[in-house]
Each structure stands twice: as structure tokens, then as C-alpha cells.
Amino acid sequence: MAVLVIAEHEHGTLKGATLNTVTAATQCGGEVHVLVVGHNAEPAARAAAQLAGVAKVLHADAESFAHGLAENVAAQVLAIASGYSHILFAATASGKNVAPRVAAMLDVAQISDLTKVVAADTFERPIYAGNAIATVRSTDVTKVITVRMTAFDAAAATGGSAAVETAAAVAASVKSAHVGGEIARSDRPELTGAKIIVSGGRALGSSDKFTEVLTPLADKLGAALGASRAAVDAGYAPNDWQVGQTGKIVAPQVYVACGISGAIQHLAGMKDSKVIVAINKDPEAPIFGVADYCLEADLFAAVPELVARL
């Protein structure tokens, strides 16, 4: 049977997480199909058809899909689920919102945060905040999976020539409606796709210090800004900056941790970074155990000096 990937897109532009999910899908065996659910999302469907490894794209278009409400997207997935052995979502806020609904309605166990495909029915996923890896074998007829994007390379955005077919749109759910939304806009790279991330912890002491100390460094490096959960909970940084088990999972080329002790929940979200730089005045900070470069210093002195030297 074929494998279905649920595409993520915004305003007709395919999101990078879909490319990683397609790579995971190609390892599950069978043809890879991509479902694009949206309104006026034809450009995303065309982009999905160009992805290497994709055999077919299904495009469901309706006004009720415009805002990606989980109830409507899940219903569309369920309408075609019987034809697939695997249904894969990216482990993003959207994917984690829709996948459990699909799994529940199919009466199957969801496999969350896939990091490796061992066989068509056997997978690896992290447990205990990434301190152990569980090997999971599923006997379910349909396997509903969320994919940790950082564990898989992105599929090539060109080279494919899949056919795009129209899928009949399901009726809109009466259980929810889109009331409004506020989208944070930034000139910085999106956190999960950034090549360089500068993150701060509770040691910064205030949101003003975040801006004063970390922003110049991020500007110099062209980096995204991140934060530990402690810093977010204290109100020093917005929620969408949070890196960690309960925030965003990232794997940039360079991760600079400033004043972050390295709680297990934070490490679970960034320890796959290619190069980790830690600045902390506590020599016993757990972050030093995973860092490639360690600077035992007061960040309020070290970071401005680093900026001056860049």
C-alpha cells in the first residue's frame, strides 16, 4: 500500500517540514502520496509535485480549509485514509493537533516523534526527554506517525514530476470556527529552520536584557533568537521562542546558549545541533556536558565582547 504525507503550507507556500516528512515516508516502503488541504493552495500542490520521491499529489480545496482547523483537516485525511498503510505528519504544532484525531478515529495507536524507520512496521522514537530511544513495532493496519523533522534530511525540492489530482473536499465541521488570529512577524529566520540560533536563559533577568545583550549577537550572526522554558515562563521572551521538549525541537548548524543551565527538557530540544556553544558562569552547568565549545564567564561581559570581536 501507499504512504500518505500530510503537507504543511502557508499562503500556498510549502513549508520545509513537509520535505523532511517526505524523506521519512520514502523509507516506509510503497509509493509516497502527498495530501495538500487548503484554500487557494494550488501553488503548494504544484510544489509538492516537484518533490523528489513523491508519486502523486492529492489536492483538496475548500474555503473551510483556509485556516487549517484541525477538525476539518482530520476529516479530510480520514476520507481517504483507507487506501494507505502509513499516514505521516510533521511533528509541528499543526501536525500534533491533527494526527491524534486521525489516530483516535481509526482506533490505532499513534507513533509520535519518529526519528528512524527500521522497517515498515518498526520505528525508533525518543523517550524520557531523549535520554533513551524506544524501538516500537506496530501491528496496526494503518500507522499514524508524527515525524521529528530534525532526524531526517529534507527531500530535494525539484526533480519530481508527480501528477496532481483533485480530492473531493469534505463538509466543514460545525464544532469549530476560525474567529481570528495574530501572527508574529519577524525579519529573523524562523526558529525551526534557522542555521544559527542564539538562545538565552533565566540568567538574563529581564526581557530588556534579552534585547540589550542577545539581539546584537543575533544580528551579527544572522541568527534566530531562542529561549529556555524558564526564561519564557518568567516573561523574558515570547512563547514562540521556546526551545525544548515542550517548545520547539531545533538542530541548527550552530546553537549558542547564553545563561542556560541545560535542564533535561531544554537539552531534548537542541542537543542534535551540529555545534553547541555554551556561555555560563557556573562550571557545573549541565549544558557544558553537551557543548562543543564552553566559555565559563559572565554572559553580560562575554557576549558584548564577542559582539565587538565579530
MARVO-899326 format. One record per residue (C-alpha): residue in three letters; x, y, z. Coordinates in steps of 0.2 Angstrom, whole numbers, plus 5000, padded with zeros to 4 digits. Layout:
ALAXYZ ...
This chain:
MET500050005000 ALA500550184998 VAL501150305011 LEU500250475014 VAL501150635019 ILE500050775025 ALA500850935018 GLU501051095028 HIS500951265019 GLU500651445022 HIS499851555009 GLY500151424995 THR502051405000 LEU502551235005 LYS503451235022 GLY505151155025 ALA504451025037 THR503550935023 LEU505150905014 ASN505850815030 THR504250715032 VAL504350655014 THR506050585017 ALA505450485031 ALA503950425021 THR505150365007 GLN505950245020 CYS504250165025 GLY504050075008 GLY502750094995 GLU502350244984 VAL502350414993 HIS500750524990 VAL500650704997 LEU498950775003 VAL498850965002 VAL497251035011 GLY496951215010 HIS496051355001 ASN496851434985 ALA498351324989 GLU498751264971 PRO500451334972 ALA500851224986 ALA500151074977 ARG501251114962 ALA502751124973 ALA502350964982 ALA502350884964 GLN504150934961 LEU504750844977 ALA505950704974 GLY505150534979 VAL503350594978 ALA502250494966 LYS500650584967 VAL499850734975 LEU498050754981 HIS497350924982 ALA495850964992 ASP495251144991 ALA493851225001 GLU493551385010 SER493351285026 PHE495251235025 ALA495851415024 HIS496451425042 GLY496951245044 LEU495651205058 ALA496151035065 GLU494350965064 ASN494150995045 VAL495950935041 ALA495750775051 ALA494050745042 GLN494850765025 VAL496350645030 LEU495050515036 ALA494050525020 ILE495550445011 ALA496450355025 SER495850185020 GLY497050175005 TYR498650205015 SER499750095026 HIS500550245034 ILE500050425037 LEU501450545041 PHE501350715049 ALA502750835053 ALA502950845072 THR502451035072 ALA501051125082 SER499951085067 GLY500450905065 LYS500250875083 ASN498550945083 VAL497850845068 ALA498750675070 PRO497950625087 ARG496250655080 VAL496550545065 ALA497350405076 ALA495850405088 MET494550395074 LEU495550255066 ASP495650175083 VAL497550155081 ALA499050195092 GLN499950355086 ILE501850345085 SER502550515090 ASP504150595086 LEU504850465074 THR506750485072 LYS507150325062 VAL506250205051 VAL506950025055 ALA505649935044 ALA503949965038 ASP503249915054 THR504649965066 PHE505250135071 GLU506350225084 ARG505750375094 PRO506550465109 ILE505850445127 TYR506250515143 ALA506650685136 GLY507850605123 ASN508850505136 ALA508350345129 ILE507750285112 ALA506250165111 THR506050045096 VAL504250025093 ARG503349895082 SER501649925076 THR500349795070 ASP499049925066 VAL498349915048 THR498650105047 LYS500150185056 VAL499850365061 ILE501550445064 THR502250615068 VAL504050645061 ARG505350745071 MET506050855056 THR507750865063 ALA508050675062 PHE507850675043 ASP508650775028 ALA507450875018 ALA506950795001 ALA507550884986 ALA506351024981 THR506550984962 GLY506750834952 GLY505050754954 SER503550754942 ALA502050694951 ALA500350704945 VAL499150824954 GLU497450754957 THR495950844965 ALA495150764980 ALA493350794985 ALA493350914999 VAL492350855015 ALA491050965023 ALA491551095036 SER491451045054 VAL490151135064 LYS491151105080 SER492451245077 ALA492651405068 HIS494051525065 VAL493751685074 GLY495451775072 GLY497251765073 GLU498851865077 ILE500451815068 ALA502051875075 ARG503151945061 SER505051955061 ASP506451985049 ARG507451855058 PRO507451665052 GLU506151555058 LEU506751465073 THR506551285067 GLY507351325051 ALA508751435056 LYS510551385053 ILE511151485068 ILE510251515085 VAL510651625099 SER509651575115 GLY509551655132 GLY509051585149 ARG508351655165 ALA510051715170 LEU509751865158 GLY508551935171 SER507352035161 SER506652055143 ASP507652215142 LYS509252125145 PHE508751995131 THR508552135119 GLU510152235125 VAL511352085126 LEU510751955114 THR510052055100 PRO511652125094 LEU512451955094 ALA511051885084 ASP511152025072 LYS512952005069 LEU512751815066 GLY511151825056 ALA510351715069 ALA508651675076 LEU508351705094 GLY507851575106 ALA507551555125 SER507451425138 ARG505751375146 ALA506251465162 ALA506551625153 VAL504851615143 ASP503951575160 ALA504751725168 GLY504151835154 TYR505851875147 ALA505451805130 PRO503951765119 ASN503251585119 ASP503751555101 TRP505551575106 GLN505451425117 VAL506751285113 GLY506551115122 GLN505450965125 THR503851075127 GLY504451205115 LYS505251185098 ILE506451055093 VAL507951135083 ALA509551065075 PRO510451215068 GLN512251225062 VAL512751325077 TYR511751345094 VAL512451475106 ALA511751455123 CYS511951615134 GLY511551595153 ILE510651425150 SER511051295164 GLY510551155152 ALA508951075160 ILE508550905153 GLN506950975145 HIS508051105136 LEU509350985130 ALA508050875122 GLY507651015110 MET509351065105 LYS510650935108 ASP510650875089 SER511351045084 LYS512951025074 VAL514051145085 ILE513451195103 VAL514251355111 ALA513951375129 ILE514251535139 ASN513951515158 LYS514751565174 ASP514351405183 PRO515651275180 GLU514451135185 ALA513151185172 PRO512451035163 ILE512551125147 PHE514451105147 GLY514150925146 VAL513450935128 ALA514351085122 ASP515751085109 TYR516451255115 CYS516251305133 LEU516551485140 GLU516551495159 ALA516151685160 ASP514851815165 LEU513751825149 PHE513452015152 ALA515352035150 ALA515751895137 VAL514351925125 PRO514652115122 GLU516552065120 LEU516051935107 VAL515052055098 ALA516452185097 ARG517652055090 LEU516451995077 
